[in-house]
Amino acid sequence: MLYLSDEEEEEMPERTENDPLVTPGSSITTLNDVAREMSVQEVLDKGKFNVIDVLYIIALGLIAIADSMQACYVAIVIPDLTCLWSLSASQQSVLTSLTFLGTGVGGVFIGPLSDRFGRKTSAMVTTIVLFFTMTLTATSPNFYVFLVFSVTAGICIGGSLTIAFTYWAEVSSTSHRKLGITVITIFWNFGIMVSYGIAYLSLNSIGWKTFSYIMAIPALVPAILLAFLRNHLNISTLLET
């Protein structure tokens, strides 16, 4: 259920019988009355699909792009790392396996943390950590340091991707939920194509370290966009039709 503080209640105009959520003879006259009578999902379903929804889909989609690019990163640079550090077949397998193990761990543990600290804050933190982790990966002096950074990046990938889908499912109307999740999934696939496209066009000429810096940039963009977006669940805006 939605509830407004006393200060918020005083600032809100009273609802009249002409308003879409008030029926004749209803005792609902203020937004707090609406909040007490309706669930969060009912309020969301009453709202219109607006620019804020589009911007949030884009921001969450950019998280999916960043995550998919980082998921492909290890597989792309392994040949270069093998030549650089003379990696054995078992080391290559460990690097790939532990990176995706980190992804699973991130999905399991960061999800509950986002319940406590909020989806938006958690999404911003995980993508920022992912950005710095990927940046530091380029400075790895040996296999073991690279492995630590890769596992950390995997944890961030699993956490932020889980948050992206969950966040949209929680703040979207029933009619637009499938659309948003589909778009975010398309962004994920687009990120895979972009990462391999960049590698094909530039990896041999710029080297794996510069490539790592380029791959880190997409993780910072959604964090910046989310920082400038107001709270999605704004009841006064949702009730405007």
N, C-alpha and C positions, 0 to 999 in steps of 0.2 A: 504494500500500500504506500501511497505518497502522502507526505505530511509537510506542511510549511511551518516555519518558525513564526512566533508572534510578530516579529519585525517584518517578515515577508508578507504575512497576512495583512498587516496594516497598509502596506504599499500597494497591494493588489486591488483593482477596482471590483466592485460588486457585480455579480453576474445577474442578468435579467432574464425574463422568460423568452426573450428574443434570441438569446444565445443558444448555440447548437447543443450544448450539453444539459440544458435546463428545460424540463418539460412543464407544461401548465400544472399548477398545483404542487410542484415539487418544493421540498424544503431546501434545495440546493441553491444558495444565493451567492456564495463566495467560492474562490478557488480551493480553499481549505475544505469546504463542504464537498466539492468534487473529489478531492484527494481522499476523503474518508469513505466516499461512496463507491469509488472505482479502483480497480487494480492498476498497476503500472502498465500492463499490457493493454488494458482497455483504453487508457489515456493515449498510449502510443498509436493504437489503431484509429483513434479519432483524428490524429494529426495528419497533415499533408506531407507528402514527400517533397523536401525543399533543398535549398542549396547546401545547408549544413549536412544533410544526409549524403549528398554527392561528395562533399569534401571528406567526410569520414570514410566513405567507401574507397576514395582515392588514397587516403592516408593508410588505411588498413591493407589496401592492395599493394602499396609501396613496401609495406612490411613484408608481404608475401614475396615480392620481387627480391628484396634484400636477402631474405632467408633462403630462397631457392638458389640465388647466385652463390651464397656462401656454402650451401650444401654441395654444389658442383665444384667448388674451388679446389678441394683436396685432390679430387680425381684429375683435375686439369694440370695441377703443378707437380704431381707425383713423378712423372718422367724427369723433370728438371731436378727435383730433390734427390732422386735416385742417382743421377749423374754427379750431383754436388757432394752428397754424403755417402755414396756407395751403399745405398739401402738394400738390404736383403729382401727376398720375397715375403718373409714373415713380418718384417718391419713395415713393409707397404700394407700388408693385410691389417696389422695392428692399427696403423694410422687411420685407415679407412673405417675400420670397425668401431674403434673407440670414439671417433667423431660422431658417428650415428648413434652410438650408445649414449653420448652426451645429449643428443637430440631427444632421446626417449626420457632421460632423466629430467631434462628441462621441462618437458611437457607435464611430467608428473608433479614436480615440486614447485615450479613457478606458478602453476595454476592456482593452488591454494594461497600463495602469497598475494596474487592479484585479487583474491577474494577479500583479503585483509586491507591492502593498500590501494585498491582501485585498479580497474582495467587500464585506464588511460595512463596513469602514473607508471604502472608496471610495464606497459608497452614502451613508453619513452625510455625507461631505465634500461630495459633489455636491449633495445636497439642501439642506445648510446654505448653500452658495454660491448655490444657486438662490433660497433665501429672501431673502438679503441683496441679491441682484441685483434681484429683483422689488420689494423695498422701495425700493431706490435709484432704480428706474425712475420712481417717482412724483415724484422730485425733479428729473427731467430738465429743463434750461432750454431745450433746443432739440432739433431733429430728430436731429442727429448724436450727441449724448450718448445719447438714447433708443435710437438704432440700436445703439450699442456695448453697452448693457445688454441689448438684445433678443438680439443675437448670443451674448452670454455666457450668457444664460438658455437659448438653444437648445442650446449645447454641453452644458450641465448636463442638459438634458432627454434628449438623445441618450445621454449617458453613463449616467445613473441608470436609464433604462428598460432599456438593454442589460444592466446589472448585475442588475436585478430579475429578469428572465427567466432569465439565466444562473445566478444564485445559486440560485434554486429548483431548476433542472434539475440542479445539481450536488449538492445536499444532500438531495434527496427520494428516496424509494424508487421503484422502477420503477412500482409499482402506483398511486402517488399523484401522479406527475409531471404527467400530463395534467390532473388535477383542479386542481392549483395553478396551472398556466399558464392554464387556462380562467378561473379565478377572477380572476387578475391582469388578464386581458384584459377581463373584465366590469367591473372597477374602472376601467380606462381609459375605457371607454364611459360609465360613470356619471359620471366627472369631466367629460366633455364636456357632459353634460346639466346638471350642477350649475353649470358656469361660465356657460352661456347662461341658465339659470334665474335665477341671481343678477343677471346683467346686465339681464334683462328686468324684474325686480322692483325694482332699486335704482339702476341706472347713471344714469338721468336725474336722480334726486334727490340722490345722493351725489357725483356727479362721477367722472371717470376716475382721479383721484389716490387718493381713498379706496378706490375699486374695486381699484386696484393693491395696496393694503395688504391688503385682504381676500383677494385671489387669492394673495398670498404666504404666508399662514398655513398652508395645507395642506402646503407643502414642509417646514415645520419639524416637523410631527407625526411622520412616519416616522423622522426622525433621532433624536428623543427616544426613541421606542419601541425602536429598534434599540440605542440606548445602554444600555438596561436589560435587554435580552435577552442571556442568556449565549450562548457559542459553540454553534452548532447541532450541530456535529459532535463530540459528547462521547461517546467510545466506551463508557464505562462505562454511560451512560444508554441508548445505542442497543442494548446487548446485554441489557438487562433486558426480559424478556417475561412 
